[in-house]
Amino acid sequence: MLTWEEFEKTEMRVGTILQASDFPEARKPAYQLTIDFGAEIGIRKTSAQITKRYTKEILEGRQIVAVVNFPKKQIGKFMSECLVLGAVGEGGDVILLAPDFKVDNGLRIG
């Protein structure tokens, strides 16, 4: 079990996907995402295995929730700078976590 203090260290923020592009070098089907987290955090890139349910066109302009304070992670030639959050169902089907209403980019989840 986590303590409340440990949980508070996780920085989950709302961001808007600016661009989604194919990631053909990934081992499993994935997109490369460019996400705007507002003035304080800025723009970050990540990859996400969300191709079963989402198209690039549906993703662009969509708000999501991501963890922004993990260390960067090298994925092939690509550097991931945050972790997009989603509920993972059977067969790896991912449903992205997102606010019900539009909010400011960078808003902290807590």
N, CA, C and O atoms as CSV, one atom per row, in Angstrom:
chain,resi,resn,atom,element,x,y,z
A,1,MET,N,N,0.825,-1.188,0.000
A,1,MET,CA,C,0.000,0.000,0.000
A,1,MET,C,C,0.868,1.251,0.000
A,1,MET,O,O,1.893,1.315,0.679
A,2,LEU,N,N,0.441,2.235,-0.770
A,2,LEU,CA,C,1.109,3.529,-0.788
A,2,LEU,C,C,0.639,4.383,0.382
A,2,LEU,O,O,-0.496,4.263,0.842
A,3,THR,N,N,1.511,5.226,0.842
A,3,THR,CA,C,1.077,6.225,1.804
A,3,THR,C,C,0.546,7.418,1.014
A,3,THR,O,O,0.829,7.553,-0.176
A,4,TRP,N,N,-0.216,8.276,1.671
A,4,TRP,CA,C,-0.726,9.478,1.003
A,4,TRP,C,C,0.440,10.341,0.520
A,4,TRP,O,O,0.382,10.921,-0.564
A,5,GLU,N,N,1.482,10.422,1.317
A,5,GLU,CA,C,2.659,11.203,0.956
A,5,GLU,C,C,3.306,10.669,-0.332
A,5,GLU,O,O,3.731,11.456,-1.177
A,6,GLU,N,N,3.382,9.352,-0.485
A,6,GLU,CA,C,3.936,8.754,-1.702
A,6,GLU,C,C,3.053,9.065,-2.916
A,6,GLU,O,O,3.557,9.402,-3.987
A,7,PHE,N,N,1.748,8.952,-2.741
A,7,PHE,CA,C,0.814,9.235,-3.834
A,7,PHE,C,C,0.946,10.680,-4.307
A,7,PHE,O,O,0.908,10.946,-5.508
A,8,GLU,N,N,1.101,11.609,-3.373
A,8,GLU,CA,C,1.185,13.024,-3.728
A,8,GLU,C,C,2.406,13.354,-4.585
A,8,GLU,O,O,2.434,14.398,-5.238
A,9,LYS,N,N,3.412,12.484,-4.593
A,9,LYS,CA,C,4.599,12.698,-5.419
A,9,LYS,C,C,4.308,12.462,-6.901
A,9,LYS,O,O,5.040,12.958,-7.757
A,10,THR,N,N,3.258,11.717,-7.213
A,10,THR,CA,C,2.897,11.443,-8.601
A,10,THR,C,C,2.189,12.657,-9.170
A,10,THR,O,O,1.137,13.068,-8.679
A,11,GLU,N,N,2.778,13.226,-10.211
A,11,GLU,CA,C,2.222,14.438,-10.804
A,11,GLU,C,C,1.435,14.072,-12.060
A,11,GLU,O,O,2.002,13.905,-13.139
A,12,MET,N,N,0.116,13.952,-11.898
A,12,MET,CA,C,-0.775,13.674,-13.015
A,12,MET,C,C,-1.357,14.999,-13.476
A,12,MET,O,O,-1.893,15.767,-12.677
A,13,ARG,N,N,-1.246,15.259,-14.781
A,13,ARG,CA,C,-1.700,16.529,-15.333
A,13,ARG,C,C,-2.556,16.299,-16.572
A,13,ARG,O,O,-2.440,15.274,-17.245
A,14,VAL,N,N,-3.417,17.270,-16.858
A,14,VAL,CA,C,-4.234,17.242,-18.077
A,14,VAL,C,C,-3.452,17.925,-19.186
A,14,VAL,O,O,-2.845,18.976,-18.984
A,15,GLY,N,N,-3.479,17.312,-20.359
A,15,GLY,CA,C,-2.833,17.897,-21.526
A,15,GLY,C,C,-3.682,17.677,-22.764
A,15,GLY,O,O,-4.559,16.813,-22.780
A,16,THR,N,N,-3.422,18.459,-23.800
A,16,THR,CA,C,-4.121,18.327,-25.074
A,16,THR,C,C,-3.163,17.751,-26.110
A,16,THR,O,O,-2.049,18.248,-26.275
A,17,ILE,N,N,-3.591,16.715,-26.798
A,17,ILE,CA,C,-2.769,16.101,-27.839
A,17,ILE,C,C,-2.741,17.039,-29.043
A,17,ILE,O,O,-3.778,17.330,-29.640
A,18,LEU,N,N,-1.559,17.503,-29.389
A,18,LEU,CA,C,-1.374,18.388,-30.532
A,18,LEU,C,C,-1.181,17.597,-31.819
A,18,LEU,O,O,-1.658,17.986,-32.885
A,19,GLN,N,N,-0.468,16.474,-31.696
A,19,GLN,CA,C,-0.169,15.676,-32.877
A,19,GLN,C,C,-0.063,14.213,-32.497
A,19,GLN,O,O,0.488,13.866,-31.452
A,20,ALA,N,N,-0.597,13.361,-33.358
A,20,ALA,CA,C,-0.457,11.908,-33.233
A,20,ALA,C,C,0.098,11.402,-34.559
A,20,ALA,O,O,-0.432,11.715,-35.624
A,21,SER,N,N,1.166,10.621,-34.484
A,21,SER,CA,C,1.755,10.091,-35.711
A,21,SER,C,C,2.077,8.615,-35.528
A,21,SER,O,O,2.217,8.130,-34.406
A,22,ASP,N,N,2.190,7.911,-36.642
A,22,ASP,CA,C,2.522,6.493,-36.595
A,22,ASP,C,C,3.903,6.296,-35.977
A,22,ASP,O,O,4.769,7.166,-36.059
A,23,PHE,N,N,4.085,5.141,-35.361
A,23,PHE,CA,C,5.362,4.775,-34.746
A,23,PHE,C,C,5.752,3.397,-35.273
A,23,PHE,O,O,5.668,2.409,-34.543
A,24,PRO,N,N,6.179,3.324,-36.538
A,24,PRO,CA,C,6.439,2.026,-37.158
A,24,PRO,C,C,7.569,1.232,-36.513
A,24,PRO,O,O,7.619,0.011,-36.663
A,25,GLU,N,N,8.476,1.895,-35.800
A,25,GLU,CA,C,9.593,1.197,-35.154
A,25,GLU,C,C,9.191,0.490,-33.867
A,25,GLU,O,O,9.957,-0.326,-33.354
A,26,ALA,N,N,8.017,0.780,-33.335
A,26,ALA,CA,C,7.572,0.184,-32.067
A,26,ALA,C,C,7.338,-1.323,-32.246
A,26,ALA,O,O,6.912,-1.772,-33.310
A,27,ARG,N,N,7.622,-2.090,-31.195
A,27,ARG,CA,C,7.400,-3.543,-31.242
A,27,ARG,C,C,5.925,-3.892,-31.361
A,27,ARG,O,O,5.547,-4.804,-32.097
A,28,LYS,N,N,5.099,-3.158,-30.629
A,28,LYS,CA,C,3.644,-3.335,-30.704
A,28,LYS,C,C,3.067,-2.069,-31.338
A,28,LYS,O,O,3.644,-0.992,-31.183
A,29,PRO,N,N,1.933,-2.176,-32.053
A,29,PRO,CA,C,1.360,-0.982,-32.699
A,29,PRO,C,C,1.182,0.172,-31.703
A,29,PRO,O,O,0.616,-0.004,-30.624
A,30,ALA,N,N,1.672,1.347,-32.086
A,30,ALA,CA,C,1.632,2.510,-31.192
A,30,ALA,C,C,1.648,3.791,-32.018
A,30,ALA,O,O,1.960,3.797,-33.209
A,31,TYR,N,N,1.297,4.879,-31.328
A,31,TYR,CA,C,1.412,6.221,-31.893
A,31,TYR,C,C,2.463,6.990,-31.105
A,31,TYR,O,O,2.699,6.713,-29.929
A,32,GLN,N,N,3.089,7.957,-31.761
A,32,GLN,CA,C,3.892,8.954,-31.081
A,32,GLN,C,C,2.976,10.153,-30.877
A,32,GLN,O,O,2.325,10.605,-31.819
A,33,LEU,N,N,2.921,10.671,-29.648
A,33,LEU,CA,C,2.036,11.776,-29.314
A,33,LEU,C,C,2.851,12.993,-28.876
A,33,LEU,O,O,3.847,12.864,-28.164
A,34,THR,N,N,2.417,14.163,-29.307
A,34,THR,CA,C,2.957,15.437,-28.838
A,34,THR,C,C,1.833,16.097,-28.056
A,34,THR,O,O,0.751,16.329,-28.594
A,35,ILE,N,N,2.087,16.403,-26.777
A,35,ILE,CA,C,1.036,16.842,-25.860
A,35,ILE,C,C,1.403,18.175,-25.218
A,35,ILE,O,O,2.528,18.362,-24.755
A,36,ASP,N,N,0.444,19.101,-25.194
A,36,ASP,CA,C,0.619,20.416,-24.568
A,36,ASP,C,C,0.088,20.359,-23.142
A,36,ASP,O,O,-1.102,20.136,-22.921
A,37,PHE,N,N,0.989,20.565,-22.169
A,37,PHE,CA,C,0.608,20.571,-20.758
A,37,PHE,C,C,0.578,21.982,-20.170
A,37,PHE,O,O,0.633,22.138,-18.950
A,38,GLY,N,N,0.491,22.999,-21.006
A,38,GLY,CA,C,0.402,24.375,-20.523
A,38,GLY,C,C,1.760,24.999,-20.278
A,38,GLY,O,O,2.802,24.370,-20.461
A,39,ALA,N,N,1.719,26.261,-19.854
A,39,ALA,CA,C,2.935,27.070,-19.725
A,39,ALA,C,C,3.939,26.509,-18.716
A,39,ALA,O,O,5.144,26.556,-18.961
A,40,GLU,N,N,3.466,25.984,-17.593
A,40,GLU,CA,C,4.372,25.520,-16.536
A,40,GLU,C,C,5.166,24.281,-16.963
A,40,GLU,O,O,6.369,24.202,-16.713
A,41,ILE,N,N,4.510,23.325,-17.597
A,41,ILE,CA,C,5.136,22.046,-17.976
A,41,ILE,C,C,5.653,22.094,-19.417
A,41,ILE,O,O,6.741,21.598,-19.708
A,42,GLY,N,N,4.873,22.690,-20.305
A,42,GLY,CA,C,5.265,22.785,-21.706
A,42,GLY,C,C,4.776,21.605,-22.535
A,42,GLY,O,O,3.825,20.914,-22.169
A,43,ILE,N,N,5.441,21.398,-23.645
A,43,ILE,CA,C,5.062,20.337,-24.573
A,43,ILE,C,C,5.957,19.130,-24.335
A,43,ILE,O,O,7.177,19.255,-24.227
A,44,ARG,N,N,5.340,17.974,-24.255
A,44,ARG,CA,C,6.059,16.715,-24.028
A,44,ARG,C,C,5.664,15.716,-25.110
A,44,ARG,O,O,4.602,15.820,-25.723
A,45,LYS,N,N,6.547,14.750,-25.325
A,45,LYS,CA,C,6.280,13.676,-26.283
A,45,LYS,C,C,6.235,12.346,-25.557
A,45,LYS,O,O,6.887,12.155,-24.530
A,46,THR,N,N,5.454,11.432,-26.108
A,46,THR,CA,C,5.371,10.079,-25.565
A,46,THR,C,C,4.886,9.151,-26.668
A,46,THR,O,O,4.492,9.594,-27.747
A,47,SER,N,N,4.921,7.868,-26.381
A,47,SER,CA,C,4.299,6.906,-27.283
A,47,SER,C,C,3.222,6.172,-26.491
A,47,SER,O,O,3.292,6.060,-25.267
A,48,ALA,N,N,2.233,5.681,-27.216
A,48,ALA,CA,C,1.122,4.995,-26.546
A,48,ALA,C,C,0.584,3.895,-27.457
A,48,ALA,O,O,0.382,4.095,-28.655
A,49,GLN,N,N,0.360,2.734,-26.855
A,49,GLN,CA,C,-0.193,1.594,-27.586
A,49,GLN,C,C,-1.722,1.677,-27.535
A,49,GLN,O,O,-2.375,0.926,-26.810
A,50,ILE,N,N,-2.269,2.596,-28.312
A,50,ILE,CA,C,-3.708,2.874,-28.273
A,50,ILE,C,C,-4.335,2.791,-29.664
A,50,ILE,O,O,-5.366,3.412,-29.924
A,51,THR,N,N,-3.712,2.028,-30.548
A,51,THR,CA,C,-4.171,1.979,-31.946
A,51,THR,C,C,-5.420,1.131,-32.149
A,51,THR,O,O,-6.075,1.253,-33.184
A,52,LYS,N,N,-5.768,0.277,-31.193
A,52,LYS,CA,C,-6.970,-0.567,-31.349
A,52,LYS,C,C,-8.246,0.261,-31.348
A,52,LYS,O,O,-9.181,-0.044,-32.088
A,53,ARG,N,N,-8.295,1.289,-30.538
A,53,ARG,CA,C,-9.526,2.043,-30.336
A,53,ARG,C,C,-9.489,3.454,-30.935
A,53,ARG,O,O,-10.536,4.013,-31.262
A,54,TYR,N,N,-8.292,4.031,-31.080
A,54,TYR,CA,C,-8.173,5.436,-31.468
A,54,TYR,C,C,-7.460,5.593,-32.812
A,54,TYR,O,O,-6.504,4.879,-33.115
A,55,THR,N,N,-7.946,6.538,-33.604
A,55,THR,CA,C,-7.239,6.937,-34.820
A,55,THR,C,C,-6.475,8.218,-34.519
A,55,THR,O,O,-6.750,8.892,-33.526
A,56,LYS,N,N,-5.533,8.546,-35.361
A,56,LYS,CA,C,-4.765,9.784,-35.176
A,56,LYS,C,C,-5.692,10.993,-35.208
A,56,LYS,O,O,-5.514,11.938,-34.439
A,57,GLU,N,N,-6.676,10.963,-36.094
A,57,GLU,CA,C,-7.597,12.088,-36.236
A,57,GLU,C,C,-8.444,12.297,-34.983
A,57,GLU,O,O,-8.715,13.435,-34.600
A,58,ILE,N,N,-8.857,11.216,-34.351
A,58,ILE,CA,C,-9.657,11.308,-33.118
A,58,ILE,C,C,-8.809,11.845,-31.966
A,58,ILE,O,O,-9.313,12.567,-31.106
A,59,LEU,N,N,-7.526,11.494,-31.949
A,59,LEU,CA,C,-6.654,11.880,-30.845
A,59,LEU,C,C,-6.280,13.361,-30.861
A,59,LEU,O,O,-6.207,13.990,-29.805
A,60,GLU,N,N,-6.048,13.914,-32.031
A,60,GLU,CA,C,-5.588,15.299,-32.105
A,60,GLU,C,C,-6.667,16.263,-31.610
A,60,GLU,O,O,-7.797,16.256,-32.100
A,61,GLY,N,N,-6.297,17.095,-30.629
A,61,GLY,CA,C,-7.223,18.032,-30.004
A,61,GLY,C,C,-7.901,17.482,-28.766
A,61,GLY,O,O,-8.620,18.209,-28.080
A,62,ARG,N,N,-7.685,16.211,-28.468
A,62,ARG,CA,C,-8.327,15.549,-27.322
A,62,ARG,C,C,-7.505,15.779,-26.057
A,62,ARG,O,O,-6.276,15.728,-26.089
A,63,GLN,N,N,-8.187,16.032,-24.953
A,63,GLN,CA,C,-7.504,16.154,-23.662
A,63,GLN,C,C,-7.359,14.772,-23.031
A,63,GLN,O,O,-8.244,13.923,-23.135
A,64,ILE,N,N,-6.216,14.572,-22.373
A,64,ILE,CA,C,-5.913,13.298,-21.709
A,64,ILE,C,C,-5.276,13.594,-20.353
A,64,ILE,O,O,-4.982,14.743,-20.026
A,65,VAL,N,N,-5.069,12.536,-19.575
A,65,VAL,CA,C,-4.366,12.633,-18.298
A,65,VAL,C,C,-3.069,11.841,-18.424
A,65,VAL,O,O,-3.061,10.725,-18.944
A,66,ALA,N,N,-1.972,12.427,-17.944
A,66,ALA,CA,C,-0.676,11.755,-18.015
A,66,ALA,C,C,0.152,12.057,-16.771
A,66,ALA,O,O,-0.050,13.074,-16.108
A,67,VAL,N,N,1.080,11.164,-16.467
A,67,VAL,CA,C,2.061,11.392,-15.410
A,67,VAL,C,C,3.236,12.112,-16.060
A,67,VAL,O,O,3.790,11.638,-17.051
A,68,VAL,N,N,3.615,13.262,-15.499
A,68,VAL,CA,C,4.655,14.087,-16.115
A,68,VAL,C,C,5.966,14.121,-15.332
A,68,VAL,O,O,6.911,14.788,-15.752
A,69,ASN,N,N,6.043,13.414,-14.203
A,69,ASN,CA,C,7.283,13.475,-13.428
A,69,ASN,C,C,7.996,12.128,-13.308
A,69,ASN,O,O,8.711,11.894,-12.334
A,70,PHE,N,N,7.810,11.245,-14.283
A,70,PHE,CA,C,8.649,10.053,-14.388
A,70,PHE,C,C,9.914,10.441,-15.150
A,70,PHE,O,O,9.902,11.408,-15.911
A,71,PRO,N,N,11.001,9.702,-14.957
A,71,PRO,CA,C,12.190,9.971,-15.774
A,71,PRO,C,C,11.896,9.694,-17.248
A,71,PRO,O,O,11.038,8.872,-17.569
A,72,LYS,N,N,12.605,10.378,-18.136
A,72,LYS,CA,C,12.463,10.117,-19.568
A,72,LYS,C,C,12.861,8.673,-19.846
A,72,LYS,O,O,13.695,8.098,-19.147
A,73,LYS,N,N,12.238,8.088,-20.897
A,73,LYS,CA,C,12.505,6.688,-21.222
A,73,LYS,C,C,12.777,6.573,-22.721
A,73,LYS,O,O,11.980,7.018,-23.547
A,74,GLN,N,N,13.909,5.971,-23.053
A,74,GLN,CA,C,14.268,5.757,-24.452
A,74,GLN,C,C,13.517,4.547,-24.985
A,74,GLN,O,O,13.603,3.453,-24.427
A,75,ILE,N,N,12.775,4.754,-26.077
A,75,ILE,CA,C,12.047,3.666,-26.741
A,75,ILE,C,C,12.540,3.641,-28.181
A,75,ILE,O,O,12.057,4.395,-29.026
A,76,GLY,N,N,13.503,2.771,-28.454
A,76,GLY,CA,C,14.140,2.768,-29.765
A,76,GLY,C,C,14.856,4.096,-29.956
A,76,GLY,O,O,15.649,4.498,-29.105
A,77,LYS,N,N,14.587,4.781,-31.059
A,77,LYS,CA,C,15.196,6.083,-31.336
A,77,LYS,C,C,14.369,7.229,-30.751
A,77,LYS,O,O,14.721,8.397,-30.915
A,78,PHE,N,N,13.269,6.894,-30.069
A,78,PHE,CA,C,12.320,7.883,-29.572
A,78,PHE,C,C,12.464,8.051,-28.062
A,78,PHE,O,O,12.618,7.067,-27.338
A,79,MET,N,N,12.414,9.307,-27.581
A,79,MET,CA,C,12.495,9.588,-26.144
A,79,MET,C,C,11.107,9.933,-25.611
A,79,MET,O,O,10.517,10.938,-26.005
A,80,SER,N,N,10.590,9.093,-24.710
A,80,SER,CA,C,9.285,9.329,-24.094
A,80,SER,C,C,9.476,10.218,-22.868
A,80,SER,O,O,10.346,9.959,-22.035
A,81,GLU,N,N,8.650,11.278,-22.761
A,81,GLU,CA,C,8.815,12.268,-21.692
A,81,GLU,C,C,7.665,12.306,-20.691
A,81,GLU,O,O,7.692,13.100,-19.751
A,82,CYS,N,N,6.662,11.464,-20.879
A,82,CYS,CA,C,5.534,11.376,-19.945
A,82,CYS,C,C,4.829,10.043,-20.173
A,82,CYS,O,O,5.156,9.314,-21.110
A,83,LEU,N,N,3.868,9.729,-19.321
A,83,LEU,CA,C,3.120,8.474,-19.434
A,83,LEU,C,C,1.626,8.783,-19.482
A,83,LEU,O,O,1.040,9.243,-18.502
A,84,VAL,N,N,1.022,8.521,-20.645
A,84,VAL,CA,C,-0.413,8.714,-20.806
A,84,VAL,C,C,-1.125,7.605,-20.030
A,84,VAL,O,O,-0.716,6.446,-20.088
A,85,LEU,N,N,-2.194,7.961,-19.301
A,85,LEU,CA,C,-2.910,6.994,-18.476
A,85,LEU,C,C,-4.169,6.489,-19.161
A,85,LEU,O,O,-4.868,7.232,-19.850
A,86,GLY,N,N,-4.438,5.209,-18.953
A,86,GLY,CA,C,-5.641,4.611,-19.507
A,86,GLY,C,C,-5.999,3.346,-18.761
A,86,GLY,O,O,-5.166,2.752,-18.077
A,87,ALA,N,N,-7.250,2.943,-18.903
A,87,ALA,CA,C,-7.717,1.682,-18.337
A,87,ALA,C,C,-7.435,0.598,-19.375
A,87,ALA,O,O,-7.800,0.741,-20.542
A,88,VAL,N,N,-6.783,-0.489,-18.946
A,88,VAL,CA,C,-6.381,-1.546,-19.868
A,88,VAL,C,C,-7.322,-2.727,-19.720
A,88,VAL,O,O,-7.423,-3.330,-18.652
A,89,GLY,N,N,-8.015,-3.050,-20.816
A,89,GLY,CA,C,-8.945,-4.169,-20.815
A,89,GLY,C,C,-8.324,-5.415,-21.418
A,89,GLY,O,O,-7.109,-5.502,-21.594
A,90,GLU,N,N,-9.174,-6.369,-21.728
A,90,GLU,CA,C,-8.717,-7.629,-22.303
A,90,GLU,C,C,-7.998,-7.390,-23.621
A,90,GLU,O,O,-8.394,-6.533,-24.410
A,91,GLY,N,N,-6.955,-8.141,-23.848
A,91,GLY,CA,C,-6.213,-8.029,-25.087
A,91,GLY,C,C,-5.444,-6.735,-25.235
A,91,GLY,O,O,-5.013,-6.403,-26.339
A,92,GLY,N,N,-5.259,-5.991,-24.148
A,92,GLY,CA,C,-4.498,-4.756,-24.203
A,92,GLY,C,C,-5.264,-3.565,-24.748
A,92,GLY,O,O,-4.658,-2.545,-25.075
A,93,ASP,N,N,-6.585,-3.669,-24.853
A,93,ASP,CA,C,-7.410,-2.558,-25.318
A,93,ASP,C,C,-7.385,-1.442,-24.273
A,93,ASP,O,O,-7.796,-1.654,-23.132
A,94,VAL,N,N,-6.906,-0.261,-24.654
A,94,VAL,CA,C,-6.727,0.851,-23.717
A,94,VAL,C,C,-7.793,1.911,-23.937
A,94,VAL,O,O,-8.040,2.336,-25.065
A,95,ILE,N,N,-8.425,2.333,-22.842
A,95,ILE,CA,C,-9.362,3.460,-22.844
A,95,ILE,C,C,-8.666,4.600,-22.106
A,95,ILE,O,O,-8.365,4.484,-20.918
A,96,LEU,N,N,-8.410,5.703,-22.813
A,96,LEU,CA,C,-7.693,6.827,-22.218
A,96,LEU,C,C,-8.476,7.481,-21.088
A,96,LEU,O,O,-9.702,7.583,-21.146
A,97,LEU,N,N,-7.758,7.922,-20.060
A,97,LEU,CA,C,-8.366,8.710,-18.990
A,97,LEU,C,C,-8.386,10.166,-19.435
A,97,LEU,O,O,-7.395,10.680,-19.954
A,98,ALA,N,N,-9.522,10.825,-19.228
A,98,ALA,CA,C,-9.686,12.201,-19.692
A,98,ALA,C,C,-10.732,12.912,-18.843
A,98,ALA,O,O,-11.618,12.269,-18.280
A,99,PRO,N,N,-10.633,14.243,-18.748
A,99,PRO,CA,C,-11.669,14.993,-18.026
A,99,PRO,C,C,-12.977,14.976,-18.821
A,99,PRO,O,O,-12.965,14.903,-20.050
A,100,ASP,N,N,-14.103,15.043,-18.107
A,100,ASP,CA,C,-15.417,15.083,-18.752
A,100,ASP,C,C,-15.658,16.397,-19.485
A,100,ASP,O,O,-16.397,16.439,-20.469
A,101,PHE,N,N,-15.031,17.472,-19.004
A,101,PHE,CA,C,-15.206,18.791,-19.588
A,101,PHE,C,C,-13.834,19.378,-19.895
A,101,PHE,O,O,-12.843,19.003,-19.268
A,102,LYS,N,N,-13.771,20.297,-20.857
A,102,LYS,CA,C,-12.507,20.937,-21.199
A,102,LYS,C,C,-12.011,21.751,-20.002
A,102,LYS,O,O,-12.757,22.517,-19.390
A,103,VAL,N,N,-10.736,21.560,-19.695
A,103,VAL,CA,C,-10.088,22.287,-18.596
A,103,VAL,C,C,-8.767,22.856,-19.115
A,103,VAL,O,O,-8.342,22.542,-20.227
A,104,ASP,N,N,-8.127,23.689,-18.306
A,104,ASP,CA,C,-6.852,24.253,-18.704
A,104,ASP,C,C,-5.782,23.162,-18.772
A,104,ASP,O,O,-5.719,22.281,-17.915
A,105,ASN,N,N,-4.940,23.238,-19.812
A,105,ASN,CA,C,-3.807,22.329,-19.899
A,105,ASN,C,C,-2.894,22.543,-18.703
A,105,ASN,O,O,-2.648,23.678,-18.297
A,106,GLY,N,N,-2.395,21.454,-18.142
A,106,GLY,CA,C,-1.522,21.517,-16.993
A,106,GLY,C,C,-2.225,21.366,-15.668
A,106,GLY,O,O,-1.570,21.256,-14.632
A,107,LEU,N,N,-3.566,21.359,-15.677
A,107,LEU,CA,C,-4.310,21.206,-14.428
A,107,LEU,C,C,-3.902,19.911,-13.750
A,107,LEU,O,O,-3.875,18.856,-14.384
A,108,ARG,N,N,-3.586,19.986,-12.468
A,108,ARG,CA,C,-3.102,18.821,-11.724
A,108,ARG,C,C,-4.267,17.967,-11.240
A,108,ARG,O,O,-5.288,18.479,-10.781
A,109,ILE,N,N,-4.092,16.672,-11.352
A,109,ILE,CA,C,-5.065,15.702,-10.842
A,109,ILE,C,C,-4.624,15.349,-9.422
A,109,ILE,O,O,-3.447,15.074,-9.187
A,110,GLY,N,N,-5.551,15.356,-8.489
A,110,GLY,CA,C,-5.142,15.058,-7.127
A,110,GLY,C,C,-6.275,14.647,-6.255
A,110,GLY,O,O,-6.074,14.364,-5.074
